[in-house]
Amino acid sequence: MASLSVHSDRLEIRLTRAERALSRRKDDIVVKRENIRTVIITEDPWIWLRGIRAPGSIVPGVVAAGTWSFHGGKDFVAIKRQRMAVVIDLADEEFSRVILTSQFAPDLIASLKLEPRETA
């Protein structure tokens, strides 16, 4: 599974060697926190796939990794079987959505919450 690192200004998604090979992607994914619109947990990540795979790999119900292109943009997917996953909707990024299998999805959501800010 990809490792997720939350920083004050960005979310880094580090892909495993297998995920890189299956997705045909060389680089990790870095997302600015300000561009994250929503983050949800799903028990069935397969229902979130939209569009066609290009490039990437899929064995239905087992593994899906890569870019899914649809009429409104591109999504990045790295999911395995029927495991808990996180769905991250983005704006102004390379991908419109990132869907990742992660056993730490609840922790990710908790760590992405912004601290309250005072306005002058």
C-alpha positions in Angstrom: 0.0 0.0 0.0 1.1 3.5 -0.7 2.4 5.5 2.3 0.8 8.8 3.0 2.7 11.7 4.7 0.7 14.8 5.8 2.7 18.0 6.1 1.6 21.5 6.9 1.4 22.5 3.3 1.1 19.2 1.3 0.0 15.5 1.2 2.7 13.2 -0.2 1.6 9.8 -1.6 4.6 7.5 -1.9 3.9 4.5 -4.2 5.3 1.1 -3.6 7.5 -0.5 -6.3 4.5 -2.7 -7.3 2.1 0.2 -7.5 4.6 2.1 -9.7 4.9 -0.8 -12.0 1.1 -1.5 -12.2 0.2 2.2 -12.6 3.1 2.8 -15.0 4.0 5.9 -13.0 7.5 7.0 -12.1 6.8 9.7 -9.6 5.1 10.0 -6.3 2.0 12.2 -6.0 2.2 15.5 -4.1 -0.9 17.4 -3.4 -1.2 20.9 -1.9 -3.4 20.8 1.2 -5.3 23.9 0.0 -6.4 21.9 -3.1 -8.0 19.1 -1.1 -11.8 19.6 -1.3 -13.1 16.4 0.4 -11.8 13.2 1.9 -14.1 10.3 2.7 -13.6 6.6 3.7 -15.3 3.9 1.7 -15.5 0.1 2.3 -16.0 -0.5 -1.5 -13.5 1.6 -3.5 -14.5 -0.2 -6.8 -17.8 1.8 -7.0 -15.7 5.0 -7.2 -13.9 4.1 -10.5 -15.0 6.3 -13.4 -13.8 6.5 -17.0 -11.3 4.3 -18.7 -7.9 3.1 -17.6 -5.1 4.9 -19.5 -2.3 4.0 -18.5 -2.6 1.4 -15.7 -3.5 -2.1 -14.8 -6.7 -3.8 -13.5 -7.8 -7.3 -12.4 -11.4 -6.6 -11.5 -12.1 -7.1 -7.8 -8.5 -7.8 -7.1 -6.3 -4.8 -8.0 -6.5 -1.5 -9.9 -3.6 0.9 -10.3 -3.1 3.8 -12.6 -4.8 6.7 -14.2 -8.5 6.6 -15.1 -9.5 9.2 -17.7 -13.1 10.5 -17.8 -14.8 13.4 -19.6 -14.0 15.9 -16.8 -10.3 15.0 -16.2 -8.2 12.2 -14.6 -8.3 10.2 -11.4 -5.4 8.2 -9.8 -6.3 4.8 -8.4 -4.3 2.3 -6.3 -6.8 -0.1 -4.7 -6.7 -3.7 -3.6 -9.6 -6.2 -3.1 -12.4 -5.1 -0.8 -10.4 -3.2 1.6 -11.0 0.2 3.3 -10.0 3.1 1.0 -9.8 6.8 1.1 -11.3 9.0 -1.7 -9.7 12.4 -2.0 -11.4 15.0 -4.2 -9.0 17.7 -5.5 -9.1 21.0 -7.3 -6.3 22.5 -9.5 -4.1 19.4 -9.4 -2.9 16.8 -11.9 -5.8 14.5 -10.8 -9.4 15.3 -10.0 -9.6 12.5 -7.5 -7.2 10.0 -5.8 -8.5 6.7 -4.5 -6.2 4.7 -2.3 -6.5 1.5 -0.2 -5.3 2.4 3.3 -5.8 0.8 6.6 -5.0 4.2 8.1 -7.8 6.1 6.4 -9.4 7.4 9.6 -6.0 8.7 10.8 -5.5 10.4 7.5 -8.8 12.3 7.8 -8.0 13.3 11.4 -4.5 14.6 10.5 -5.8 16.6 7.5 -8.2 18.7 9.7 -7.0 22.2 9.7 -6.4 24.1 13.0 -8.8 26.9 13.6 -7.4 30.2 12.4 -8.1 33.6 13.9 -8.9 36.4 11.4 -8.0 40.0 12.1 
